[in-house]
Amino acid sequence: MGFKSIVAQKAFWKSVVYLGIGFVIIYNLVSMLFEYGGLNFDAFYQDKMANGLWIRFTIAQIISALLYGLILSYGQFRIREKKESRNK
């Protein structure tokens, strides 16, 4: 029981992906609202992806999505595992 049993579950990795994608979408929308005062996709694209910056932006988004998804998913699965072990 523990880290290895949680990471070995297919549902854990699905949760990591879904939470990560959700995080990136919400983060970028909120960031756009604060930086540009609204949903200005053209300015966002020019600032984040033009002039070769898209590689750095994409890598940062993938890393942040994975970290966020891993941390939250692990917490959720660990809590569920503890509850199940108490109920036995």
Secondary structure, DSSP 4 states (H G I P E B T S, - for coil): --HHHHHT-HHHHHHHHHHHHHHHHHHHHHHHHHHHSS--HHHHHHHHHGGGTHHHHHHHHHHHHHHHHHHHHHHHHHHHHHHHHHH-
